[in-house]
């Protein structure tokens, strides 16, 4: 099953933001608008309740309401990936056990953060989750947030598990990514977790991206990825360059505060983020708005 799902998750996945009203309640109208904005503009799948969705600040009941809204608006048109992760292995397994997974193709699970486990601990964590999960797992390596790296050797060891379909690599380490790509088993997906590095990563053989910038610019970014997957890197390069400044700036003063500035300007949703996040600075806001050219809209 994992091998079949890995083929579905090629191209552009989008890590959806969670729109909030000014009082920090969930903006369900904005969420519906976002889903249609993405589904109608060429992306390949949707990733729900990841870091970009501010999942640590969203209650269990709110998560279920968000999932139900996205599932209804998507109406089976694109595969859905649900973020379920944490640093308490047994608790994460229990969450997966009781989670409503109707219509979900796979789970994205971040490497345990704060505890800083060694590589054997990471292997045991993911093996336990993969053994217990009714759906295939996608590893998520993001050392800048977790405080630890899933090494090449660990990734390749976990790739042998029949219920682990691939990895979202956000280490930014080209050597590590190349080693994984060179030695991965067939049908083990390697997906970029860095928008600005996606173009070069595609040339190395990655299968696509789980993107933040595509919340705002799904058509341009997914076309760049499509061209890259077809080996048309020169044709893809102008689209990469068109969004490069924005791809870097959206992380300059906290994410998803940056991408929400652009999304507000596009009329999709507001800029509100939940504490402890804060709005981006006026300087970054102005710089983000200046990246918005007529052609990028």
Secondary structure, DSSP 4 states (H G I P E B T S, - for coil): -HHHHHHHT-EEEEE----B-TTSSB-HHHHHHHHHHHHTTT--EEEESSTTTTGGGS-HHHHHHHHHHHHHHHTTSSEEEEE---S-HHHHHHHHHHS--TT--EEEEEPPPSS---HHHHHHHHHHHHHH-SSEEEEEE-HHHHSS---HHHHHHHTTSTTEEEEEE-S--HHHHHHHHHHPPTT-EEEE--GGGHHHHHHHT--EEEESGGGT-HHHHHHHHHHHHTT-HHHHHHHHHHHHHHHHHTTTT-TTHHHHHHHHHTTS------TT--PPPHHHHHHHHHT--TTT-
